[in-house]
Amino acid sequence: MKVYTKGGDTGTTSLVGGARIKKYGVRIEAYGTVDELNSVVGMLSAAVKERYEDWYRLLTVVQNKLFNMGCYLATDNPNNDETEPYGLCEADVEKLEQAIDAIQEKLPQVNNFVLPGGSMEASIADLCRTTTRRAERRVVELADESYVNPIVVRYLNRLSDFFFVFARFNNIERKIGENLWNKEC
């Protein structure tokens, strides 16, 4: 099978089910940003694989959930039916919450905004967080014009929280001081 189909040469692409739409459509932006997020999660996964096997396994699960989400968002829903995403449920949101809670127990309390950066792993986690927020915005925009199961937004919302604490965790574990926002700079 060839990688190129030439079907998109005119500025359209196929959704799951065969419908063709413009490549700049809201649905394309939604699942395309989720795909982009999956790529940066892959970077983070590669960066932590040797050091944190448990977190590597969690990130692999996250990547699979994001792929399921992308397939769900790439499926046309012309009748605005209330659809369920395959392989994504409330228990997945709860697993992220448990991971967040476990990490937060190890972190010092912070009363200021933490600037992105520090270790390479923390920097990639920050990139994951901001890409997750953009994916969330694109999905919410899609939900304004077509039904999107609310679990998708909840999962993305919790996932961005996970990446925030995971970035902090990586800096603390590497004994890299957190760079707090100084509005006087």
VOGU-3710 file (C-alpha; in Angstrom, 3 decimals, decimal comma):
1> mkvytkggdt> 0,000/0,000/0,000  1,374/3,409/-0,929  1,577/6,152/1,684  0,370/8,786/-0,734  -3,096/8,638/-2,265  -3,155/12,022/-4,023  -6,692/12,420/-2,656  -5,732/15,504/-0,688  -4,045/17,303/-3,564  -7,086/19,521/-4,028
11> gttslvggar> -7,260/20,669/-0,400  -9,765/18,139/0,892  -9,393/15,043/3,034  -11,528/12,029/3,898  -13,180/11,499/7,237  -13,839/8,067/8,682  -16,784/6,885/6,606  -15,579/8,534/3,399  -17,036/12,049/3,533  -14,604/14,605/2,076
21> ikkygvriea> -14,134/18,022/3,673  -11,724/20,937/3,409  -8,437/20,411/5,229  -8,956/23,582/7,280  -12,312/22,488/8,711  -13,039/22,604/12,418  -13,193/18,805/12,631  -9,806/18,506/10,918  -8,334/21,090/13,318  -9,702/19,105/16,270
31> ygtvdelnsv> -8,361/15,693/15,363  -5,238/17,129/13,752  -4,311/18,886/16,987  -4,956/15,679/18,930  -2,600/13,952/16,477  -0,003/16,672/17,051  -0,424/16,195/20,795  0,154/12,476/20,377  3,458/13,250/18,672  4,720/15,445/21,495
41> vgmlsaavke> 3,567/12,868/24,048  5,739/10,439/22,063  8,689/12,798/22,588  8,000/12,920/26,317  7,612/9,163/26,440  10,997/8,676/24,753  12,587/11,192/27,132  11,386/9,453/30,314  11,490/5,814/29,204  14,813/4,908/30,808
51> ryedwyrllt> 14,277/6,857/34,030  10,584/6,322/34,834  9,221/3,000/33,586  5,820/3,448/35,295  5,309/6,915/33,806  6,459/5,613/30,425  3,725/2,946/30,583  1,126/5,578/31,527  2,211/7,783/28,612  1,849/4,804/26,260
61> vvqnklfnmg> -1,735/4,363/27,487  -2,320/8,100/26,976  -1,058/7,820/23,400  -3,492/4,992/22,705  -6,356/6,989/24,236  -5,398/9,977/22,065  -5,379/7,784/18,970  -8,864/6,509/19,863  -9,947/10,103/20,409  -8,554/11,142/17,049
71> cylatdnpnn> -10,490/8,363/15,311  -13,639/9,441/17,126  -13,168/13,084/16,130  -12,354/12,087/12,529  -15,727/10,387/12,189  -18,369/12,483/10,483  -21,517/13,045/12,513  -23,917/14,740/10,078  -27,022/13,981/12,184  -25,489/15,233/15,443
81> detepyglce> -26,052/11,843/17,054  -24,920/11,356/20,656  -21,957/9,099/20,006  -19,565/7,296/22,315  -15,802/7,332/21,716  -14,280/3,877/21,565  -11,796/3,157/24,337  -12,354/6,317/26,351  -14,445/6,401/29,499  -14,781/8,036/32,905
91> advekleqai> -12,364/5,516/34,403  -9,653/6,936/32,133  -10,239/10,412/33,559  -10,081/8,938/37,063  -6,738/7,232/36,278  -5,311/10,605/35,281  -6,655/12,130/38,502  -4,995/9,345/40,511  -1,702/9,972/38,718  -1,977/13,706/39,381
101> daiqeklpqv> -2,698/13,084/43,070  0,249/10,676/43,364  2,633/13,205/41,828  1,304/16,152/43,812  2,016/14,347/47,083  5,722/14,551/46,155  5,736/18,225/45,167  6,193/21,304/47,309  3,235/23,654/47,343  3,616/26,588/45,017
111> nnfvlpggsm> 1,798/29,916/45,383  2,916/31,478/42,142  2,877/30,645/38,444  5,650/28,278/37,380  7,399/29,227/34,156  7,837/26,437/31,597  11,245/24,845/31,333  13,948/23,378/33,502  14,945/19,856/32,558  14,418/18,556/29,032
121> easiadlcrt> 11,675/16,235/30,305  9,904/19,093/32,084  10,176/21,265/28,988  8,610/18,562/26,822  5,866/18,033/29,438  5,173/21,777/29,259  4,920/21,509/25,475  2,513/18,588/25,966  0,451/20,714/28,369  0,114/23,656/25,994
131> ttrraerrvv> -0,616/21,405/23,017  -3,277/19,657/25,104  -4,882/23,012/25,872  -4,943/23,865/22,156  -6,479/20,468/21,364  -9,081/21,122/24,029  -9,936/24,501/22,463  -10,291/22,914/19,017  -12,521/20,123/20,380  -14,733/22,625/22,244
141> eladesyvnp> -15,029/24,616/19,017  -16,068/21,457/17,156  -18,586/20,685/19,911  -20,251/24,033/19,180  -21,229/22,777/15,731  -21,389/18,992/16,100  -21,981/16,632/19,004  -18,803/15,640/20,833  -19,111/13,395/23,849  -18,181/15,429/26,963
151> ivvrylnrls> -15,726/12,742/28,084  -13,355/13,929/25,350  -13,117/17,434/26,823  -12,853/16,089/30,381  -10,007/13,781/29,397  -8,095/16,574/27,670  -8,683/18,932/30,581  -7,338/16,423/33,084  -4,479/15,489/30,773  -3,225/19,079/30,692
161> dfffvfarfn> -3,273/19,086/34,503  -1,254/15,876/34,487  1,396/17,412/32,223  1,648/20,452/34,510  2,417/18,371/37,596  4,584/15,970/35,601  6,749/18,880/34,438  7,150/20,022/38,031  7,876/16,451/39,133  10,656/16,110/36,577
171> nierkigenl> 12,344/19,304/37,740  12,063/18,389/41,415  13,363/14,853/40,771  16,348/16,260/38,882  16,912/18,842/41,611  16,351/21,689/39,194  14,799/24,677/40,889  11,468/25,852/39,598  11,496/29,168/37,824  8,588/31,152/39,253
181> wnkec> 6,940/34,012/37,440  8,214/37,424/38,486  5,866/40,096/37,207  8,464/42,770/38,057  10,962/41,559/35,432
//
